[in-house]
Amino acid sequence: MVLSCQALLIYVNGNSAYGPVFTDLRSLQGMVGGDIECVRFGRYHAYVNAVGKLRGLEVNRRATLLALELGLTADDVLVGDVVFLGEGAGGCEGDLPAEVVTTYMRLIGSD
C-alpha cells in the first residue's frame, strides 16, 4: 500500500512546494534524484540523496536552515533536493504539520 502524506519539498534552486506526495521508495528516490537517506530531527525527518555529498551536489541552504531550526546538528548541511515529512506512528512517514511550513516561510522571508 502506497501512502500519501503532506510534505515540503525544497529544491536546491530555491523553489519549494507543500502538498501531498507518495511516500513509497521509488517516489522518494525520484524526488531526491537517487537512493535516499533519512535524516531525523525531533518529530520530523527529511529524505536526501544518499550519496549527494560524495557526488558534490550543491548545498541546499534553505533546507539546511529549516533543518537547523527543527533540530539538525549545527555541523551538518543538506545537499540537493530535500523532502521534509512528519513522524507518524512507529516512526513511519506522517504529514508535515502546516506550522513547519509557516516556520519555513518566516525563515526565508516570505509571507
Secondary structure, 3 states (H helix, E strand, C coil): CCCEEEEEEECCCCCEEEEEEECCHHHHHHHHCCCEEEEEECCEEEEEECCCCCCCCCECHHHHHHHHHHCCCCCCCCECCEEEEEECHHHCEECCCHHHHHHHHHHHCCC
